[in-house]
Amino acid sequence: MKKRLKINGVIIAVVIFLITFFPTIFLRNTGGNNFDEKMEIFGIALILLGQMLRVSARGYKSENSHNGCLLIQGGPYALVRNPMYLGIFLIGLGIVMVLFKWWTVFIFLLVFTLRYILLIFKEEKNLANVFPQVYPDYCKRVPRILPSPKKLLTQDISEYLPLKLSWVKKEIGSILVVLFIAIFAESIEEIKNRGMKIYIVEMLEIALVTALFIYLIYYLCGRTNNFKKDVSS
């Protein structure tokens, strides 16, 4: 875990260095383009969705893995085999859409692939050794990191994205920090280039998107609690 944090720290440090000394190359110049506005709102939505997925995956695993003695196959792990990495991917892609020029998406995809693909293969090899009877069948049924569109459209979201308020409370600090940094960095350019009036309108749109996700969180928490009660009864 410490090695993983060190590598992520180096990547973050490199990104900060590049945008600090070469901002015109990497950062998007907000000039009132309607497409850029929509991408910023979509980016915020991806950040929030990625955070929700990470919270769901981490909380579900902590309650159901029995300290690693069981292979988790339900909840977000029925959607993809690596939901936490998918959450990280959505958060990173969202930040790119909010702050950076469109072509940097390709750099992000390359860095994400190089950073996590070997790590995923290593973890899968370990799981195959620990759960030789059930893991191969699980791999056949569930995709590695990109979910099936059919499952997303046909199943209730509460089936593969269970949530509890206790899980959210544990992660609320990191959720707010990532969201604040993205919005704050984007706000500086917005106010400087487009003025306070347009900036306020965009902040209202972001607030609306955030409010919808808060409602979704409470909806999923309620569905998860009701499901637990039904199972108990």
N, C-alpha and C positions, 0 to 999 in steps of 0.2 A: 504493500500500500504506500509506504514512504517513497519508494522508487517511482511509483505511478504519479504521486503528487509532485515530485521533483521534475519529472518530464513535463507535466502540465504547467508547472510554474515557469519552466524555460520557454515553452511555447507562448504563454501569456506575456512574458517579458519581451520576447522578440516582437510580438504584435504591438505592444506599447511603444517600443523603440521605433518601429517603422512608421506608425501613425503620428508619433511625436515629431520626428525629423523629416518625414516625407508625407505630410498630410494631403497635399494637393494630388498626389499620385493615387492614394488609396481611399481617402474619404470622399463621399459624395458631396457635391456642391448643390445645396438645396436652392433651386432657382424657380420654384413654383410649378414644376412639372407635375401634372396630375397623376401620371404613372408612378412617379417617385412617392407621392403621397400615399397611394394605395399600397405600394410595396412596404412602406413604413408601418402602416396599420397591420398588414398581413404579417410582417415580421414580429410585431408585438404579440399577435395571436399565436405565432409559432413558439415564441419564448414561453408564453403562458402554458400552451399545450405540452411543450417539452417538460416543463417543471411539474405539471400534473402527472405526466407519465412516470417521471422519476420518483415522485412521492408515492404513487400507487405501487410501482414495482418494488421499491425498497420496503415499504410498509407491509405489503402482501408477503414478501419473502421472509421478513423477520418474524411474522406470526405463523407461518405455515411450513417453514423448512426444518423445524426441530433441530436447530443448530447444524444444518447441513446434512442431516440424516435422510431427508426425503428430497426427491427431485420435484421441484415446483413446476406444475404443468397447467395450473389454473390462473384466473385473473389475467393480468397483462402478459403473463408467460404463455397463455393460450393464443395470444395475438402474434407475438414474435418471441424468439428464444433469448433475445438480448434487449429487453425493453428499456433498461437504464441507458444503454448506449444509444438507442433510438431517441431517447429523451435528450441526451447530450447533443445528438445530431440536430434535432429540431431547435434547441436553444441556440446553438452556434449558427445555424442557417438563418434564424430569426435576427440575430445580432448583425450578421452580414447585410441583411436586407434593410435594416434600420439605419446603419451607419456608413456602409461601404459602397463603392461603385459596383455595378452589376457583374463585371468581369472577375471580381475577387471571389465570386461563388466557386469558380473552378479551382482557385487556390485552396479555398476552404475544403472542397471535396477531396482534393489530393492530400492535404494535411490530415484530414480526418481518417481517410483510408489508411495512410501510412502509420498513423498513430494507433489505430484500433484493430486493424485486420489481423495482425499477428497475435495481438492480445486475445482476440476472440477465438482464434484457432487453438491457442494454448489452453484456454479455459474449456473449450469443447473437448479437447483431448483428455483433459483431467476428468471431466464429467463422464466421458465414455468409459473411463477406467473405474470410476466410483460406482456408476450405475450401468453396467454392461447389458443388463436385461431389458431395461426400459428406455434408455436414452436413444438408441438407434431408431426405435419406432417413433419417439417424440420428435426427432429430427425430420422424419419423413412427413409428419403431420403439420409441423409448425415451421414457418420460414425463419431464416436466421435473423434478419434485422428489418426488412421491408415487409409490412403487413399485406395480407391479401385484400384487395379492394372488395371482393365479394363478402368477406367476413365483416369488413367495416360497414358495408351497406345493409347487410341482412341481419346482423346481430345487434341487440340492444347495447349501447355503449357501456352501461353499468355491468355487463357481463365480463368485459375485458378491461375495464378501467374502474375497479372498486376503489373507494376512498373512505377514509375515516378522518374526523377532525383531529384526532390525536396524531395521526401521521402528518397531516398538514402543519400542525403546530411545531413539530420537530424540525421541519424544513423551511418554516416561514422566513427565517433569517436569510438564507441563501436565495430564496425566491425574490424577496424584496431588494436585496443587494443587486442581483443581476438586472432586474427590471429598472431599478433606479439609475444604474450606470448607463444603461442603454438609452433611457429617456433623457437623462441629464446631458449626455454627450450630444445627442441629437438636438436638444433644445437650444444649445449655445449657437449652433449654426442656423437654426430656424429663426431665432430672434434677430440675429445679426443680418441675415440676408433677406428676410421676408417681413419683418416687423411683428409687433406684439399681437395685433388683431388676428392675423392669419394663424399665428402660433396658438392663440387661445382656442380657435376653432379646431385645430388639429388635436390639442390636448383634450377637448371635449369628446372627440371621436375615440381617442385612446381610452378615456375614462369609460366610455360606453362599452368598448370591447372588454375592458377589465371587469366591469360590472357583470357582463354576460358570463364571463368565466367564473366569477364568484358565485353567481347563481348556479352554474353547472357543478361547481364543487359541492354546494349544499345539496343539490339534487342527487349527485352520486353518493354522497355520504348517507343521505336518507335511504336510497335504494339498497346500499350495502348493509345498513343496520336492519332494514326490513327483511332482507334475505337471510341474515343471521338468525333473526327471530323465527322465521319460517322453518329453517333447518332445525333449530332447537325444539320447536313444537312438534 
